[in-house]
């Protein structure tokens, strides 16, 4: 299994345009919540705990995140728990609420992602490596942490491999350093 820095650097290589990263802050949470909503049905109660495909997927993702890094893993566990809880709340409503919210979030989230990748001029990472679907949520958590001054060691390691973020100029597509 690749290390945290390797996973994030690989994903970051597809995401150097700040506008693309910005829309990922909207699109990825929408998509992860949509998956939790859509996979919250069916749900079974086992030992007093509601168990759904959403919970099982979230637990598997958390194991992946914890194996990469305990600090990011705990953060992702809290976010996955929130997603599963919100997903269960929406799934407990009518079929129209469940499907409408789940599919709506999913479609709109992917629209944001695709717009970002048009700006980036590069295809989404998961098209080359499906693990990108798990790394994406971790990437935006890491980027938020970087913006707040956390984990500069991880940020520096990523930038050594793929360079700093930039914004492509509309006419020249040149890379302007931060």
KEDOGU-767971 format. One record per residue (C-alpha): residue in three letters; x, y, z. Coordinates in pm, whole numbers. Example, Ala and Ser with C-alpha at 12.3 -4.5 7.8 and 13.67 -1.06 7.14 Angstrom:
2
code->ala | xx->1230 | yy->-450 | zz->780
code->ser | xx->1367 | yy->-106 | zz->714
***
This chain:
178
code->unk | xx->0 | yy->0 | zz->0
code->unk | xx->128 | yy->345 | zz->-89
code->unk | xx->205 | yy->591 | zz->189
code->unk | xx->-2 | yy->896 | zz->278
code->unk | xx->236 | yy->1128 | zz->94
code->unk | xx->239 | yy->903 | zz->-213
code->unk | xx->-142 | yy->882 | zz->-224
code->unk | xx->-188 | yy->1256 | zz->-179
code->unk | xx->88 | yy->1344 | zz->-427
code->unk | xx->-58 | yy->1112 | zz->-689
code->unk | xx->-401 | yy->1270 | zz->-646
code->unk | xx->-256 | yy->1621 | zz->-625
code->unk | xx->-87 | yy->1569 | zz->-962
code->unk | xx->-435 | yy->1589 | zz->-1116
code->unk | xx->-529 | yy->1893 | zz->-906
code->unk | xx->-287 | yy->2186 | zz->-924
code->unk | xx->-529 | yy->2457 | zz->-1042
code->unk | xx->-667 | yy->2638 | zz->-737
code->unk | xx->-1008 | yy->2681 | zz->-900
code->unk | xx->-1031 | yy->2306 | zz->-948
code->unk | xx->-934 | yy->2246 | zz->-587
code->unk | xx->-1191 | yy->2506 | zz->-481
code->unk | xx->-1480 | yy->2338 | zz->-659
code->unk | xx->-1366 | yy->2006 | zz->-514
code->unk | xx->-1443 | yy->2155 | zz->-171
code->unk | xx->-1806 | yy->2166 | zz->-286
code->unk | xx->-1830 | yy->1868 | zz->-520
code->unk | xx->-1658 | yy->1599 | zz->-313
code->unk | xx->-1864 | yy->1654 | zz->5
code->unk | xx->-2180 | yy->1651 | zz->-209
code->unk | xx->-2079 | yy->1322 | zz->-371
code->unk | xx->-1974 | yy->1154 | zz->-46
code->unk | xx->-2298 | yy->1259 | zz->119
code->unk | xx->-2495 | yy->1140 | zz->-186
code->unk | xx->-2333 | yy->797 | zz->-162
code->unk | xx->-2417 | yy->780 | zz->209
code->unk | xx->-2777 | yy->878 | zz->137
code->unk | xx->-2823 | yy->633 | zz->-148
code->unk | xx->-2657 | yy->345 | zz->39
code->unk | xx->-2852 | yy->406 | zz->361
code->unk | xx->-3131 | yy->189 | zz->224
code->unk | xx->-3174 | yy->-91 | zz->309
code->unk | xx->-3084 | yy->-82 | zz->677
code->unk | xx->-3096 | yy->-362 | zz->931
code->unk | xx->-3075 | yy->-342 | zz->1308
code->unk | xx->-2809 | yy->-577 | zz->1442
code->unk | xx->-2754 | yy->-576 | zz->1816
code->unk | xx->-2935 | yy->-244 | zz->1844
code->unk | xx->-2714 | yy->-79 | zz->1580
code->unk | xx->-2858 | yy->20 | zz->1242
code->unk | xx->-2635 | yy->-133 | zz->974
code->unk | xx->-2657 | yy->-26 | zz->611
code->unk | xx->-2433 | yy->-53 | zz->305
code->unk | xx->-2340 | yy->311 | zz->375
code->unk | xx->-2209 | yy->220 | zz->721
code->unk | xx->-2012 | yy->-76 | zz->587
code->unk | xx->-1856 | yy->134 | zz->310
code->unk | xx->-1770 | yy->412 | zz->557
code->unk | xx->-1606 | yy->164 | zz->795
code->unk | xx->-1395 | yy->25 | zz->511
code->unk | xx->-1293 | yy->377 | zz->408
code->unk | xx->-1200 | yy->467 | zz->765
code->unk | xx->-976 | yy->159 | zz->790
code->unk | xx->-803 | yy->277 | zz->471
code->unk | xx->-757 | yy->630 | zz->612
code->unk | xx->-633 | yy->506 | zz->951
code->unk | xx->-377 | yy->283 | zz->780
code->unk | xx->-243 | yy->589 | zz->596
code->unk | xx->-227 | yy->823 | zz->896
code->unk | xx->-395 | yy->815 | zz->1235
code->unk | xx->-455 | yy->1193 | zz->1251
code->unk | xx->-618 | yy->1211 | zz->910
code->unk | xx->-788 | yy->879 | zz->983
code->unk | xx->-959 | yy->1013 | zz->1295
code->unk | xx->-1068 | yy->1327 | zz->1111
code->unk | xx->-1206 | yy->1120 | zz->825
code->unk | xx->-1380 | yy->886 | zz->1072
code->unk | xx->-1566 | yy->1183 | zz->1221
code->unk | xx->-1662 | yy->1311 | zz->874
code->unk | xx->-1770 | yy->965 | zz->757
code->unk | xx->-1980 | yy->924 | zz->1073
code->unk | xx->-2149 | yy->1257 | zz->1002
code->unk | xx->-2215 | yy->1152 | zz->642
code->unk | xx->-2364 | yy->819 | zz->751
code->unk | xx->-2583 | yy->990 | zz->1010
code->unk | xx->-2713 | yy->1253 | zz->764
code->unk | xx->-2758 | yy->982 | zz->501
code->unk | xx->-2965 | yy->772 | zz->741
code->unk | xx->-3179 | yy->1074 | zz->829
code->unk | xx->-3255 | yy->1147 | zz->464
code->unk | xx->-3307 | yy->779 | zz->383
code->unk | xx->-3562 | yy->747 | zz->663
code->unk | xx->-3789 | yy->990 | zz->480
code->unk | xx->-4008 | yy->920 | zz->183
code->unk | xx->-3871 | yy->752 | zz->-126
code->unk | xx->-3891 | yy->1090 | zz->-304
code->unk | xx->-3680 | yy->1259 | zz->-35
code->unk | xx->-3432 | yy->972 | zz->-27
code->unk | xx->-3382 | yy->944 | zz->-403
code->unk | xx->-3425 | yy->1315 | zz->-475
code->unk | xx->-3162 | yy->1421 | zz->-224
code->unk | xx->-2925 | yy->1135 | zz->-303
code->unk | xx->-2940 | yy->1164 | zz->-681
code->unk | xx->-2953 | yy->1544 | zz->-673
code->unk | xx->-2641 | yy->1569 | zz->-458
code->unk | xx->-2464 | yy->1311 | zz->-673
code->unk | xx->-2536 | yy->1479 | zz->-1006
code->unk | xx->-2467 | yy->1834 | zz->-890
code->unk | xx->-2149 | yy->1723 | zz->-710
code->unk | xx->-2018 | yy->1564 | zz->-1030
code->unk | xx->-2104 | yy->1876 | zz->-1229
code->unk | xx->-1880 | yy->2074 | zz->-993
code->unk | xx->-1605 | yy->1814 | zz->-1033
code->unk | xx->-1623 | yy->1818 | zz->-1412
code->unk | xx->-1616 | yy->2198 | zz->-1428
code->unk | xx->-1304 | yy->2193 | zz->-1214
code->unk | xx->-1136 | yy->1942 | zz->-1439
code->unk | xx->-1218 | yy->2151 | zz->-1746
code->unk | xx->-1033 | yy->2437 | zz->-1575
code->unk | xx->-751 | yy->2200 | zz->-1481
code->unk | xx->-727 | yy->2065 | zz->-1834
code->unk | xx->-683 | yy->1716 | zz->-1694
code->unk | xx->-910 | yy->1417 | zz->-1640
code->unk | xx->-1016 | yy->1311 | zz->-1288
code->unk | xx->-763 | yy->1098 | zz->-1099
code->unk | xx->-1000 | yy->806 | zz->-1046
code->unk | xx->-1006 | yy->740 | zz->-1422
code->unk | xx->-646 | yy->618 | zz->-1393
code->unk | xx->-671 | yy->470 | zz->-1041
code->unk | xx->-1000 | yy->390 | zz->-868
code->unk | xx->-838 | yy->450 | zz->-528
code->unk | xx->-872 | yy->819 | zz->-621
code->unk | xx->-1238 | yy->787 | zz->-518
code->unk | xx->-1118 | yy->729 | zz->-161
code->unk | xx->-828 | yy->973 | zz->-175
code->unk | xx->-1045 | yy->1263 | zz->-299
code->unk | xx->-1221 | yy->1328 | zz->34
code->unk | xx->-888 | yy->1295 | zz->217
code->unk | xx->-730 | yy->1539 | zz->-29
code->unk | xx->-977 | yy->1817 | zz->50
code->unk | xx->-934 | yy->1758 | zz->424
code->unk | xx->-558 | yy->1780 | zz->375
code->unk | xx->-591 | yy->2094 | zz->160
code->unk | xx->-808 | yy->2258 | zz->427
code->unk | xx->-548 | yy->2167 | zz->686
code->unk | xx->-272 | yy->2311 | zz->468
code->unk | xx->-467 | yy->2637 | zz->436
code->unk | xx->-494 | yy->2650 | zz->815
code->unk | xx->-120 | yy->2586 | zz->857
code->unk | xx->-141 | yy->2219 | zz->960
code->unk | xx->76 | yy->1934 | zz->834
code->unk | xx->326 | yy->2148 | zz->646
code->unk | xx->551 | yy->1840 | zz->628
code->unk | xx->289 | yy->1662 | zz->418
code->unk | xx->226 | yy->1972 | zz->205
code->unk | xx->599 | yy->2017 | zz->140
code->unk | xx->638 | yy->1649 | zz->44
code->unk | xx->350 | yy->1677 | zz->-203
code->unk | xx->481 | yy->1999 | zz->-356
code->unk | xx->829 | yy->1848 | zz->-394
code->unk | xx->673 | yy->1575 | zz->-607
code->unk | xx->410 | yy->1764 | zz->-809
code->unk | xx->480 | yy->2133 | zz->-759
code->unk | xx->274 | yy->2406 | zz->-595
code->unk | xx->-84 | yy->2487 | zz->-687
code->unk | xx->-142 | yy->2745 | zz->-956
code->unk | xx->-409 | yy->2917 | zz->-1160
code->unk | xx->-387 | yy->2881 | zz->-1534
code->unk | xx->-414 | yy->3213 | zz->-1719
code->unk | xx->-709 | yy->3197 | zz->-1957
code->unk | xx->-515 | yy->3301 | zz->-2265
code->unk | xx->-170 | yy->3157 | zz->-2206
code->unk | xx->-231 | yy->2855 | zz->-1982
code->unk | xx->91 | yy->2954 | zz->-1803
code->unk | xx->154 | yy->2849 | zz->-1448
code->unk | xx->174 | yy->3130 | zz->-1197
code->unk | xx->340 | yy->3036 | zz->-868
code->unk | xx->156 | yy->3107 | zz->-546
***
